[in-house]
Amino acid sequence: MTQEPKVRLRGVYKIFGSEPESMMPHVHGGMGKEELLAEHKHVLGLQDINVDMQAGEITVVMGLSGSGKSTLIRHLNRLIEPTAGEILIDGDDVMKQSESGLRALRQERMSMVFQKFALLPHRTVLQNAAMSLNVRGMDVQTQEKEAAKWLDRVGLGGYENRYPSQLSGGMQQRVGIARALTANTDIMLMDEAFSALDPLIRTDMQNLLLELQAELQKTIIFITHDLDEALKLADHLVILKDGAVVQQGEPQGILLNPADPYIEDFVSDINRARVLRVKSVMGALSAKKFSGDVQLTDNLESLIALSEGDTSNIYRVLDGETPVGQLDMRDLVKALVPRISSAA
């Protein structure tokens, strides 16, 4: 039986302007973003979005500036109202929520981590982390106990009584993550959460998120414009252009099989050896002898180092301790060569 998606978007459109509903026939008739703006002074923010987001996975939505990714994430908790379409959370139609139901959705089922940290400067780190429980009216002792637990988990134990201005950017974002975790929601929305950070701090935050996710199995919707970040974090990757989904799926599959010239150009400069995993390149077990064992999730860069460049090597692939396939170094070399863009 197929698992019901935690979050499901069906035929979602968003048109910004004075008469968005009256623009729908033009969009259904094939009018694009530029034409709609030029002829009718309306902006097509999202166009026929159909995405399933599975429980316990990180769904990354990426695209360039103006692609609609931040607009999309704000539809999930109805900070932005769609012009048309369905938004389902655990099978419940968000569009049919009452005001009190929507408030409960935002407070108890979804938490959000923002790009600019969104910490209250006059409150301590502990008070900021406890904000969601404070809003729910929980007693102060419970608030502080839960907030302190998650602050310690993200590496900020001992900073509870500091103020945001006394922390670095990376530390402030850790407070933001601790605040989201303290809320104890099934769903976390992360809108460009790491893009304001320096590269090394950003990498640390990505690693922290993956470490926490391995333990907590939250449903995370992560927005980014950075393809390296998307490929590192995503279980399911959704790429937007001009408000429409260009391609979505398992990130390794998108990298190996881009659907159109836009995606081909997008992935052309990626360090494929660092991003691609053994599972994306391996074949069925057939060899009699192996040069060694490797894990399903190892990246190809580690195999290049292991083989010392010898393309005659064949490795047995294990999932834990179970043999699941083999990797021929000649297949690895082929996978490292990006497809030439058909637009060239």
N, C-alpha and C positions, 0 to 999 in steps of 0.2 A: 504494500500500500504506500502511495506517495505521501510524504510528509507535507502537511499544510504549511505554507510559508508563514513566518512570523509577521512579515509586512508584505502587502501586495498592492501594487499600483496598477490600475487598469484604465487605459485610455485617458490619462491625465493630460489636460491642456491648461495653460495659463497664458492669458492675453492681458497685457497691461494697457489701460486706456479708459476713456470715458464710457464706451459702449462695447465692452468685450464680447458679450453674448452675440451681438449682431455681426461680429467679425468671424464667427465660427464657420458660416457657409463659405467665406472666402478661403479660409485655411483648408477646409475639407475639399475645396475645389483645386487645391494645389498651390495656393499663394504662399510664398516663402517669407522669411523674416524681413529681408530688405524691402521687398515689394510691399508688404503690409505696412511697414513704417512709412515708406515714401508716398503711398497712395491714400492711406487711411489714418496715419498718425497714431497707430497702435503698435505695441511691441509684442512679438510672439516670444514669450518666455519659455514655455514648455510645449512640446508637440507630440501628442500620442505616446506618452510614456507608459510602457508596460514592463515592469520589473518585479521579480519575486526575491525577497530577502529572507534567507533561511535562519531559523533559530540557532544561536550559538556560533554564527559565522560573522566574519568581517566583510561587509559589502562596501567596496570603495567606488565612489562616483567621482570621475575625474573629467577634466576638459580644460580648455583655455579660458581666459577671462571672457565673460559674456556667454558662456556655453549653456548656462542654466543650472549649474550644479548646486549653488547655494539656494537658488529659488526652489529646487526640488526638495532639499532637506527640510526647508521651512514649511512645506506642505504636510509633512508627516505629523506634526503637532498643530497644524492649522494656524501657524503664525501668518501664513499666506493662504488665502482661500482659492481653490482651483476654479477655473472657468467651466471645466467639465471633467468628468471622470470619477473613478472610485478609489478610495484610500482605505484599505482594510488592515486592521491590527488584530491578530488572532481571530480573523474571520469577522470582526465587528467593523461596521462601516463608520469611520471617523466622521464622515459628513452628517451622520444622523445623531451625533452626540449632542446632548443638552449642554447648557453652559456649565452646569455642575459636573457632568460627565467629562467634558473637555478639560475642566480644571483638574479633575482626578487623574485623567490621562497624562497631563503634563507633570503632575506632582509625583505620581506613584508608579507610572509605567514607563516613562521616558525621562532621561536626564540629558543635559547638553553641555558640551565642552566647547568654548568659543576660541576664536583666533586671538583676540585681544585680552584673554584671561578673564575679564569681567568680574574682578574681585572688588569688594567694597573696601575702600582705603581706610575707613575709620573703624573697621572691625579687624580683630586679630585673625591669624591664620586658622586657629581652631574654630572661631566663630564663622569664618567664611566657609570652611569645610562642612560645618554643621547646618548650613543655611537651609537645605531642603527639609531637614527634620524640624527646624525652627518654624518654617512655614506651615508644616503639618500640625504644629502645636504640641510636639512631644516635650516631655519634661527635660530640663537642662542637663540633668545627670546622664540621661540616655543619649542626648545629642552629643555631649562632650566625649562620652565613652566610644561611640561609633566613629565620630570624626577623628579622634586620636588614633584609633585602630588603623584607619585607612591612611592617615598622614604618615604613620610609621611604616605602613606597607609600601608607600611610594617614596620612602627615603627621607621624610621630613620630621622624624621623631626628634623632639627637642626644640622645634621651631614653633610650637603651638602658640606662644604668647608674642611672637613677632607680628609686625604689620607688613602688608604687601610691599610697601616702599622699601623695606629692609631686605627684600629678597631679589635675586637675579630673575631674569625672564624665565629661564628654565625651571627655577624653583616655584615661581608663580604659576606656571602651567601645571606643575605637579599638584599644587593646591587645587587647581581646577579639576584635575582628574580625581583627586581624593574627594572633592565635593560631589562629583558625579557618582562615585562608588558608594559614598555614604548614603546617597539617596536610595540605593539598593533596588534600582529599577532593572527590568529585563533588557531594556533597549537603551543604548547610549548613542546620541547624535554628536558627531565631532566635525565641526565646520572649520576646515583649514586650521585645525588645532595646533599644528606644529610649524606652520609656515612663517611665523614671526620670529622663529628661533634661529640662532647660529647653527651652521651645519653639524658640528660635533654634538651640540646639545640636542639637536633634532634627531640625530641617530640614536642617542641615548634614550630619548623619549619613545621612539619607535620600538626599540628593544624592550623598554619597560611595558609598553602596551601589549606586545606579543607575549611577554612573560605573564602578565596579568590575565590575558585572554586564555592562555593555556590552562590556567587554574580556574577561572570564573565562567568561561563559556557564555559571555554576554552576546546579545545581538547588537553589533556595532555597525552604524552607517557612518562612513568616514569620507569627508570631502577633501579633495586635493587637486592641485594643478600640476603636481610633480609625478611623472611616470615612474621614476625609480621608487618613490615612496609607495605609490599604488601597487606596484608589482611585489614589493616587499611585504605589504600588509594584507593584501586582498585574498580572500577565499573566492569571492565573486567580484569581477571588475565590470563596471558600467562606464562606457566612454561616451560623452555627450559632445555634440557640435550643433551650434545654433538652436539649442533647445530640444534636440532630438537625439535618441539613442542611435549611435553609429554602429556599435558592436558591444556585446556583453558576453560574459562567460568566465571560465576558469582562466586566470591570467597567463599561465604557461601556454595554453592553447591559443590565446589571442596573439601572443608574441610569436609563436611558430606559424600561425595561420591568420594573418591580418585580413580583414574582410574587404577593405577597399583602400585606395591610394592614400586617403587621409590617415588611416591607421598605420599603413606601411611607413609613411613619413614620420609618424609619431614614434615608432619603435626602432627606427633605423640606426639611431646613435646610442642605443642601450648597450651596456656591457653584458652581452648575452651569457657569457661564461659565469658571471656572478649571479645572474638572476635565474637562469634555467636550472631545473632540478633533474636528477637522474630519472625520476618517474616519467618525465616528458619525452625522454629520448630512448629509453630502454625497449628491448624486444623480448620475445618469448624465450624461455630457457631451451637451448639446443646444444650448446658446446659441451664437450667432454671434460675439458680442462679450463681453469680460470687463473688469472693473474692475481686474484685476491677478491675480497668481499667489500662491497660498498652499500651504503644505506639508501633507501628510496628517496629520502629528502635531501641528500647531499647535493650541493650545487656543482656545476660542471667545472668550475675553477679548481675545486679541491681534487677532482679526478685528473685534471691536467697536471697538477703538482704531484699527485700520487704516481702517475704513469711516467713522469719525467719526459713527456712528449712522445712516448712510444705509441704509435698508432696501431700497432699489431696486438696490443693488449685487449683482452676481454675480461670483464669483471662480472661476478655474480652479484645480483642485486637482492638485498634483504629488506624486509619490512620487520624491524625488530630482529628476530632470529629466524624468521620464515623466508625461504627463497621464493622470490616472486618474478624473477626475470633475469636478463643479462644486458650488459651494456658493452657494445663494441665501440672502441675508441674512434673507428672510422665514421660511425654514425654520429658520434659526438662532434667531430670536426665539421660534418655537414650541417649540423644544427647551429653551429656558430656563425654561419654565413647568412646574413639577412637576405630576404627576398628582394630583388630589385623592384623598385616601385613601378607599377604599371602606368603611372602618370608621367614617368621620365621619357 
